């Protein structure tokens, strides 16, 4: 059995919040900070994926954003933070680990966090990778317009089994009909995630209620080398959203994941990971 590269979870106090983080690999290697999207704890950067990246010579950091996993939660519908706070949390994670500069990978909603970091804190960002995200500019296909099957009605948060079924069904819809969607594996992941959450009711709604306070910034002012990764079947943010991110950032390159929706399915890790390793060559923590 392959030895685990995880250093275990730890809780750290950052910006008046308690955040849970986990690292993988050698701290002397270039650091990759993984930031996930709306309602997604760090578990959605699967352990096996993190270890695969770490074996490529990277120090991998994943963490629970506020209102996900073991990190601080707020009353449902009343998030006590903004995108700027979440960006400051990411910097606080790096500070807690004595990482001066990191390769930042932000997925979906957290593309806004990567955007703020890239514009406001270029001294902390070695490179940027945007996964399944958008510039949110006018003229793009409406978000969620590509969903062929409806998302089920929101469950009673007190009914854990119903919450798991709801999130699995949502993930299946978000996969855009991907042939790689694994419902059994997804059910296991979601079950673990729901059981681990401080307040699943807050997890389900609070990220959709926060305000984006980065609108005065411009993607064109990002100087860090940038990779854009997008599934060609993404029904949440259809492929033109990925092209828009690439076109907005000078010198950005793009990796299209064929057969992926709004996700990073395991069969495509052998495409994604080498591209990420190549993109993050050079730079040290």
Buried (B, 14 or more C-beta within 10 A) or exposed (E): EEEEBBBEBBEBEBBEBBBBBBBBBEEEBBBBBBBBBBBBBBBBBBBEBBBBBBBBBBBBBBBBBBBBBBBBBBEBEEBBBBBBBBBBBBBBBBEBBEBEBBBBBBBBBBBBBBBBBBBBBBEBBBBBBBBBBBBBEEEBBEBBEBBEEEEBEEBEBEEBEBBBBBBBBBBBBBBBBBEBBBEEEBBEBBBEBBEBBBBBBBBBBBBEEBEEBBEEBEBEEBBBBBBBBBBBBBBBBBBBBBBBBBBBBEEBEBBBBEBBBBBBBBEBBEBBBEBBBEBBEEBEB
